[in-house]
Amino acid sequence: MIIQFNPTKLCKQPFFMEIVNYLYLNQPVTLRAIKRQFPFQKNIDKLIEEFVKEGYIERGVRINKFYEQ
């Protein structure tokens, strides 16, 4: 179980915990797989870029384009 201490505005979004749990259970994951898993999530590309920018998740090797927790 992941516990957040002093969560930021970005971390308070419901999608944040969903993506963190998904990445924890499914490693490594491509962006295509994330989009398949969350088809109704709006602006998923923008949200993932924000999570990467803040350092919550990271990109794998550019050749494979995997995302990791």
C-alpha positions, 0 to 999 in steps of 0.5 A: 500500500502506498501512503502519501505524505503532503500530497501535491495538487497533482497527486490528489487527482484520482487518476494518480493513484490508479496509474501508480497502482497499475505501474506497480503491478505491470512493469514495464508498460508502454503508453499504448498499454496505459491508454488501453487500460484507461480508455475513458481518462481524458488528457492522459498524455498530458497527465503522464507528462506531468507525472514524468516532469515531477519525477513520480514516474519515469520513462524507460529507454527511449527505444522501447518507450516504457513507463515505470514507477 
